Amino acid sequence: MIGFFDSGFGGLTVMKEYLKKYPEFDYMYLGDQANMPYGSHSKEHVNKLAAANVDFLIKKGCTLIIIACNTASADALRHVQQIYKGKPTILGVLVPAAEEALRKTRFGNIGVIGTRGTIGSGAYERELNKYATEFYKPTEKRAGKTIRVYSQACPLLVPLVEEGMIKHVVTRMMLRKYLRPLKHAHVDTLILGCTHYPLLQKEIERVMGKQVQVISSATAAANAIDDYFERHPDIKNGITTGGTRTYYTTDCPERFSDLGSRFLGEKIEGEKIEI
């Protein structure tokens, strides 16, 4: 079984991409609403929350766990990987998005948008610079020899998405405000560093223009799993294939079921649990 966790609903956009590729697998999702948003907690507390979530999913039988949250991927991925030492396999969403952006950028000007927690952690800048020599292979004459990263926190986008205001005039106004500095910086590739943002991708692409490649961390994570399974066939072969889907939340199952259905694109029912 593949287990996903996030502080709320956004991680369902990651699970949605996995379902497109591997509908035969068994899936479990944990939305930790009682502690959302993770970006408001210290790194140490996010580490504790992530470890508790992983422990819950392990006890439920998950053999592959995806941290479907950019903040938790930034703050806690290595922490939980060190605790469990590969049993089970634990992956995040941040590195796949960084790698894809480096492969696709034409000129080396990469923008990142996310919550205050994710942007404030500097995690995307670190990962982009860490993998730049491996994945950034510019061919354009105007391309920089090194990458330049421009980050922008967008604190109001998550509540606007959760209120269903995706095409509302206020949302479009805030997108123009948040994206203006990145347009002025002439970014040619933009990472959506929050799993809520795929719901806004069309609006973001409209503001940024056709010349900008927009990278969803949700889609990038799902795309990266193909290569991972090819390199680790034992992991893929160990995932059960009954096609079941189970959803848990740590608070307000009615809200989870309502918003979760919107994020996943199909009707779901969340069961409240305590961790």
TAQUI-V986366 format. One line per field, one symbol per residue. ss: DSSP state (H for helix, E for strand, L for the rest). Layout:
BEGIN
ss->???
END
This chain:
BEGIN
ss->LEEEEELLLLLHHHHHHHHHHLLLLLEEEEELHHHLLHHHLLHHHHHHHHHHHHHHHHHLLLLEEEELLHHHHHHHHHHHHHHHLLLLEEELLHHHHHHHHHHHLLLLEEEEEELHHHHHHLHHHHHHHHHHHHHLLLLLLLLLLLLEEEEEELLLHHHHHHLLLLLLHHHHHHHHHHHHHHHHLLLLEEEELLLLHHHHHHHHHHHHLLLLEEEEHHHHHHHHHHHHHHHLHHHHHLLLLLLLEEEEELLLHHHHHHHHHHHHLLLLLLEELLL
END
